[in-house]
Amino acid sequence: AALLAGLATASADLVRTQYSGILIDYYCLSLVRTGGTAIDGSNVVTEPQKHTLHCLRDVPQCRDGYYLAEKDSDGDYQIKFKLDIASHDAVLKVMDTFPKGSERDYMEFAVTATG
């Protein structure tokens, strides 16, 4: 799924940037960074593509905030862009359109953001 949204770092007088990446929530990132796994069992730092729409959309604490991940020089995925409030709300709106209980629940959720 693709979503065009503004990012927190965007400004009207800056050149606009577009980036496509895997959407990750901060709650699952914190679980992984403290030695655990994301709620869906994935490791959002080493294999964010295994983090699921179900986790992002259906777990209340995961809905609180998102970022787009990018692979660093060590092969781990780190925060590339943080979504601002408007982008966060737009992402929730799109994710909530997918029917719960479908095969789509267990796939990654990639986003294209412009800001």
Salt bridges, closest charged atoms under 4 A:
ASP25 OD1 - HIS51 NE2 2.70
ASP40 OD2 - HIS51 ND1 3.05
GLU47 OE2 - LYS50 NZ 3.34
ASP58 OD2 - HIS54 ND1 2.64
ASP58 OD1 - ARG57 NE 2.65
ASP58 OD1 - LYS100 NZ 3.65
GLU70 OE2 - LYS80 NZ 3.52
ASP89 OD1 - HIS88 ND1 3.52
ASP96 OD1 - ARG63 NH1 2.91
ASP105 OD1 - ARG57 NH2 2.57
